Amino acid sequence: VSVDPFASEGPFSMEGAPSGPVVLDLGGDNNSHLGSVPGLVMHNGPVTPDDILYIALASEAPTMTSSPELSIVVSNPSFPVQYSFSDLESGTWWVTGYLDVDGDTPPANNPGGAPGDKIGMSEVILLAPGEDDLNNDFTLEN
C-alpha cells in the first residue's frame, strides 16, 4: 500500500467551513513546544571565596562583545556547578561560562573574562521543539 502525501483529496472537506485561518493543533499544553538546556560546569583548579562563575546562554555564536539572552551568576562556586535554562524556543543555542578569578572582571567590564580567568563552552545545541537537551556539560580551562 502506498500513500501519496501530496494527494489533493484529504480526510475532510472545506466546503461550508467557516472563513478564517485553519489551525493545526498537535495537542499538548500551550508551552509543550518549549525546551530546556541543563548541564554541569566543571573546573579542577582552586577556587577562592572571591571567585564568581558566570554562565550564559546565547542564540548566536558568542563573541567578546555579544550579550547573552539569559545568564546565571554563582558566587564562590563549588564545582561541579549544575545549571539549567528552561522555557526555551527551539533553535540553535550556545552555553558559555567563565570563572572570574578574584571577582574583579564582571561581564559589563570585560565580556568573556580577562587574562587569568577560566573559560569554557558547551557544544552547539540544536534544540528541537519541546526537547530537553541533556548533554551540555563543559570544563573551564585557562
Secondary structure, DSSP 4 states (H G I P E B T S, - for coil): ----TT-S--SS--TTPPSS-------S-TTTT-EEEEEEEE--S---TT-EEEEEEESS---TT---SEEEEEES--SSEEEEEEEEPSEEEEEEEEEEGGG---TTTSTT--TT-EEEEPPPEEEPTT-B-----EE-B-
